[in-house]
Amino acid sequence: MATVVYSAARRTEQHTYVLPEIARRCGFSISAEELATIVRRHDSKGLRLHSGVEGIARKVSVSLTDGVKSDDNGLRAEVYGANHYTEKPPRTFWMYLWDASQDMTLMLLAFCAVISIAIGLATEGWPTGMYDGVGIMLTIFLVIMITAASDYKQSLQFRDLDKEKKKIDVQVTRDGYRQKVSIYDIVVGDIVHLSIGDQVPADGLFIDGYSFVVDESSLSGESEPVHVSTANRFLLGGTKVQDGSARMLATAVGMRTEWGNLMETLSQGGEDETPLQVKLNGVATIIGKIGLAFAVLTFAVLMARFLLGKANAPGGLLRWKMEDALSVLNFFAVAVTIIVVAVPEGLPLAVTLSLAFAMKKLMQERALVRHLSACETMGSASCICTDKTGTLTTNHMVVEKVWASGAAQTVSTAKGFDQLATSVSATFSKVLLEGVFHCSGSEVVRAKDGKTTVMGTPTETAILEFGLAVEKRTNIEHAGAQKLKVEPFNSVKKTMAVVVASPNAAGRPRAFLKGASEVVLRRCSLVLDGSGNVEKLTEAKAKRVSSAIDAFACEALRTLCLAYQDVDGGSDIPSDGYTLIAVFGIKDPLRPGVREAVKTCHAAGINVRMVTGDNINTAKAIARECGILTEDGIAIEGPEFRQKNPDEMRELIPKIQVMARSLPLDKHTLVTNLRVMFDEVVAVTGDGTNDAPALHEADIGLAMGIAGTEVAKENADVIIMDDNFSTIINVAKWGRSVYINIQKFVQFQLTVNVVALMVNFISASFTGSAPLTIVQLLWVNLIMDTLGALALATEPPNDAMMQRPPVGRGDNFITKVMWRNIIGQSIYQLVVLGVLLLRGKSLLQMDDGQLNTFVFNTFVFCQVFNEVNSREMEKINVFSGIFSSWIFSAVVGATAAFQVIIVELLGTFASTVHLSGRLWLVSVLVGSVSLVIGAILKCIPVNSSSGPSDHRDGYQPIPTGPNAV
């Protein structure tokens, strides 16, 4: 081991670092601990002792120009660590098994089973005396296993989704080439390129850059942005780039970073409960209390009848036998089982299952749901505020037209490009190319294979590709120039500017300005003609330029102006007096399927509003093309919108379909007002850092996964992996499916609850015994909770779900339609089971054992067919699309098959006897009548809405009746 000792000053601070032997052998001369400490503690003095960034780069054997060598990545990871964070170990299946076994009611039943076995063995001997108790224990074990397996599988799904959402790419220079790598592949020594919206992937040192500002609030809690420059070079992993661009030397990765230290002290919390889960927990509590009341009443009735009978028997109440204790214990176990059946623990399970299933399916459809509640919330969205570029359009931009030397030319065709190239002089071309290549936030990169690619934003890429084409056509290459000052693109100013030492101006400073056409044109007083001469930009010429800009915009082209000005002295960026060079008309084609997706939104009662920073004419053209802007809709510009007072805004906002020339806060203001004034559930789509405030404010934020910045993704609930607006429709469709599936399950479960509670209570009151035994009730509970949730909560969506308005915030979850179905089915089942209990023996010529088994069997098949009936709460044809969900078919089939096993093979444990084929057929037929009852009930009209006033978006209530969706 080699000890590195520095100056006396370093020794007095008692900082002595040990350089590992492996680091010395690999050619490194600074330890991982010291590198990490310098940045984490913002140790400027230590950085100076190592001769600044250049000195640190030498000590980690890296060139600040060419970056690390890819072959060295393994060694660097071994010496300095990999860029991975230590995560909380995943929970094992045994942990979920333990949690499932902690249910208090199941523990009470297990206690009753143990006592039952003890008393049974004492009174009836081996093995008869233990059948009841062992049957209960086996059923409890089955319930625990299925619950644990379901929870464990769900956790695996969430773990896979968590891995997916952590995939982030960054740009680095390696082997002399700029390239994209995963954030997890970053090593110490990497030269990382950072720009607006990026997440800093590791701790590091600022090499060079322009106007670089980061948000460190995730680490420090301070909201004020931090300016990073040569005066303050320290960058911390996990922070977000707010402005500017820079190159960074990575000095610490993984658990050695400040973010890694923070992650080590925090344990990741679980997913918060969704709004639907919270609402259903309240429903579950009420049902549980009702079940408890019925359990107490049933126990009281059974005990009263038992004590009354015992009082009249020889010996009276003073003479007790073991059989009496067993009877009382059985009464108590029945009461506990009623509580088990009544408490709908399947409600939260159904929500979680449905959401997990939807999240997994959406992942396959290229939508990453980052928060569990997002899918549920999206199903209720009544408004989507969307950005234009990259969302409605392809974000693959090309320069379609160019205005230069007094005329507009179409440059997307070879003929038009040739006309432009021949109409301008070499002098003009040099100025144009200088402005195109130097006034840009993107970069032309030559890969290892010699191919030239452009890395940067789509708009910048389009202009640089145009510049490369001009170079190739004219054989004039742009000259390199030192940048003296850079003002990166700013969403408020809508421009970027740069001052270079121009070789075309004999090395004098030349300022270039590029940005929104109306902004740049106002700052120009001169214009460059085709010969390269400067002319005065008269009012008439300015009007011609404005007309060309408007013509471009009306063709749905995004317009940008490029201008320049020679600066007499210094490197300050002038405010005006520029010479106009050219106007670019950039085409961003509409995405395939956008028109259809917008049409689907309108049919589903979802208003689509476009908010963009583009010219009003461009915005209106695109909005009309995709169907957003209608005849009675309003297109407004951001400045006009900001001038409205609250009353005017209240009147205006419902009519706004397009907002152009908007600032980031305009979308935020629009979203806030929509949520507050109209109680709408608002979804916002965007891809830029400037969209983050609105994404954060909205009920649900959707960010583009390809074009989107890390800041936008961090503030989003859903990431659209393919940047396709049509995918948003899939998210809404699955969200509605979740809501409707849970309603189906609740309808099914409440029907079973009502019938099971009433049958046991009424039977106990009249006959002194419960017709359904403990094991039978536990099986019914399993059908109702776990299996019912699995079957109904995983039904896939259909297109009909997008032909109805969204559910309002204040709408009741259990609708009148559901109550109609629950009450109707419950009455049928109670009447049938009541007749069987009272007259079943005489009607079907059965003994007591057969009657109890037949009642149990009929009850179960009523639930099986009721489960099928619950697939559709409105439509008569409940078999439509039944095979589209193999899970549903498998669960129903497995339930019926296991019912046969319980009755015919597990009679000793389940207290059942063999049933003849005739009785099996009658059970199935009686159960299947539930389908007929369901069809009749759906012909009874029910108003499913509390009134038109609840639907403030102007849409009609959901239709009801047999022909409704």
Protein Blocks (a to p, Z undefined) as FASTA:
>chain_A
ZZddddfklmmnopacdddfklmmnopabdfklmmmmmmnopaklmmmnopjklmmmmno
pafklopafklmmmmmmmnopadddddddddfklmmmmmmmpmklmmmmmmmmmmmmmmm
mmnopaklmmmmmmmmmmmmmmmmmmmmmmmmmmmmmmmmmmmmmpccddddeehiacdd
dfklpcehiacdddehiacfbdcddfbdchiacdfklmnopabdcdddfklmcdcehiac
fbdcdddddfbgcjlbmklmmmmmpccddddddfklmmmmmmmmmmmmmmmmmmmmmmmm
mmmmmmmmmmmpghijmlccfklmmmmmmmmmmmmmmmmmmmccklmmmmmmmmmmmmmm
mmmnopacfbfklmmmmmmpcbdcddfehplmnoiacdfbdceehiacdfkbmklmmmmm
mmpcfklmmmmmmmmmmmccbdcdddfkopacdeddfklmmmmmmmmmmmmmnopacddd
ddfbdcdddfklopacdddddfklgopacddddddfklmmmmpcbdcdfkopacdddfkl
mmmmmmmmmmmmmnopacddddddddfbdjbdcfbhpacfbdcdddddddehklmmmmmm
mmnopacddddfbdfklmmmmmmmnomacfkbccddfklmmmpcfklmmmmmmmpmbdgh
iafklmmmmmmmmmmmnopacddddfbfklmmmmmmpmbdcddfklpcfklmmmpmbdcf
kopaklmmmmmmmmmmmmmmmmmmmmmmmmmmmmmmmmmmmmmmmnopafbdfklmmmmm
mmmmmmmmmmmmmcccdfklmmcccddfklcfbdfklmmmmmmmmmmmmmmmmmmmmmmm
mmnopafklmmmmmmmmmmmmmmmmmmmmmpmkbmblmgoklmpmklmmmmmmmmmmmmm
mmmmmmmmnopacddfklmmmmmmmmmmmmmmmmmmmmpccdfbfbjklmmnopacdded
jkbZZ
